[in-house]
Amino acid sequence: PPIPAAEANRLNWHARRIACQTCHIPRVAKSMPTKTWWDWSTAGRLHGGKPYKDLDENGDIVYMSEKGDFKWTKDLAPEYRWYNGTQRRYLLGDVFDPSRLLALNPPQGSAAEPDAKIWPFKIMRGKQPYDVVNRILVQPKLSGKKGSGAFWEDFQWDKSVRVGMAYVGMGYSGTLGFAETEMYWPLGHMA
């Protein structure tokens, strides 16, 4: 028998405040692990003067000289946030407080907003290079010829950052640190 209209409206009421994905995507990376941590601060270690990588028991890269340490998670439960469909963005040159976690693209929304819904996210966490004095993330030069300052060839953070920041027309104090960051990836079907 058909569901009475009043009952159907009540059954659908939850969808006004809870995204469909919240219930329909209870886990991600069910069969293959997904990267959940990327630590640039450990990049640059060499064996016998040469770059190397370490793999875990699944064959996933857990360390790579060019990029640092990674962590992978299988069958990951999402994290939930209020979301109105918009996100702020960290832009190169934005000053931040390095004593606090830097959210690179935090979702916007709150329970007070009528159009915001509870939404599932994968949150990618890690450490990224920043200018300690200017309190901004830096743009290192990563690729290029040996001797050009390319980190993936020369494995020298200071030179890589000096060349990269000059290329984007920004100053660099010469004091490098690594700040903890997180990036929000809204989950949708096929994620």
N, C-alpha and C positions, 0 to 999 in steps of 0.2 A: 504494500500500500504506500502511496506517496506520503512524504513527511509534510505535516501542516506548515504553512508559511511562517508562522510565529516560531515554531520549533527550529526550522531551517535557519532563520535569522539568528537565533540564539546560538546554534551550533557554529555559525560562521563569525560570531562576535569576536572571538579570540584573534582572528586574522587582522583586526584593526590595530593591534598592539604587538603582535608577534609575527615576525616574518615567516613565511612558509618554510624557508631553509632551516630555521631554528629547530624544527621538529624533524624535517625530512632529510637533514644532513647531520645526524648525530655523531658521526665519526668521519675522518678523512684519512687518506693514506692507508686504506684497508689492506692492500696487497703489496704495495711498494712504499718504503719509508719516504718521508718528506723532510727537507732540511728545515731545522728550527733554530739553529744557532750558527753564526758566522763571526769568528773573532779575528779581525785583521791584525790585532796587536801581536800575534804569534807568527805572522808571516815573515819570511826572510831567513829562516833557519836553512842551513845547507849541510849536506853530507859530502865530505871530500871536495868542498868548493862547488858542488853541483846541487841544483834543486831536486827535491824528491817529494814523494807522496806516500802516505800510509792509508791502507784500506781496512775497513772493519770486516767482520765475518760474512757480511752480505755483499761485499765488493764496493761499498760506498766509500767515498773519500772522506776521511776524518782529519787528515792533515795534508796540506799542500803548501810547499814553500812560497808559491806565488800569492796565496790567498789566506793562509792561516788555518785555524782549527774550525771544524764543522761538527755539529751534532745533528743526528737524524732521529725521527720518531715515526713509528709505525702505529696505525690504529689510534690516531690522535683525536682527542675530544676537543672541539672548538672552544674558544673563549667567547663570552657574550658581552655585547655593549649595546647601549641605546644608539640608534643610527637613523638619521633623517635623510640619508642618501648623499650627504656631502662629507668631505674630509678636508682638514687643513693640510698644508704641505710645508715642510721645511724647505727653504730655498737657500742655495749657496750664498753665504754672506750673512745669513740670519744669526744673530748673537743668541747664545743659550747659556744656561747655567750647568756646567759640566758636573756639578755635585749631584745633579738630579738626572734621572733617566730621560733621554730625549726621544719623544715620540715623533717620528718623521712624518706621519700622515694620520693623525688621530681622527677617528670618526666623530662626527658632530651629531648632537641630538641629546635629548633628555626625556625623562618620563613626563615632564611638564609640557612637552611639545606634542600636539595632537597627531601630527603625521609621523613622528618617530616610532620605530619599532625595535624590539629586541632582535638582534641580528647575530649570526655566528661569524667568527673571524679566526683565521690562522694568524698568529702573531709571530713574525720572524724577529728574533732578538740577536744582538751581537755587540761588537765593539768596532767603532770606526775612528779613523785618525782625525784629530782636530788640533787647531792652533790654540795652545794653552793661554797665551797672552790675549789674543783677539777673541777668544771663545767662540770660534766658528769651526764647522767641519771644513776640511781642506779637500782640494782636488789634486790628488797625486797624478803624475804621469805614470801610466801602467805599462803601456806597450810601446815598442819602438826598437831601434837598433841598440846594441850594446854600447855603452858609453854616452848615450843620449839622455840619461837620467831615468830611463824606463825602469820602473821597479821590477817588473817581471824578467828583466835581463841583468840589471846591476845589483838589485836587492839592497839598495841604500835609500831608506825612507827620507832622510833630509834632502838629498838631491832630487828625488822624485817629487817631493812636495814643492820644493823651490821652483822647479821647472813647470810643474802643473799649475801652480798658483800664478806664475808669471804669464802662462798661456791664457788663463781666463781673466787676466788683468786685475788680480787681487794681490794684496800684500801678504807676507808671511813673516811672523816674528822670529822664526828659527827655533821655537820651542814646541815640540810635538808631544801630544798625549793621545790617549785613546778613550773615547767616551762610550758609555753604554747607550745603545739605541734600540728602538723597536719599531717595526713596520707592520701595519694592519692590512691584512688581505681579506676583504669580505668574501665569504664563501657563497658559491652558487652551484647549481647543478653542473655536473661535469668537472667539478673542482678536484 
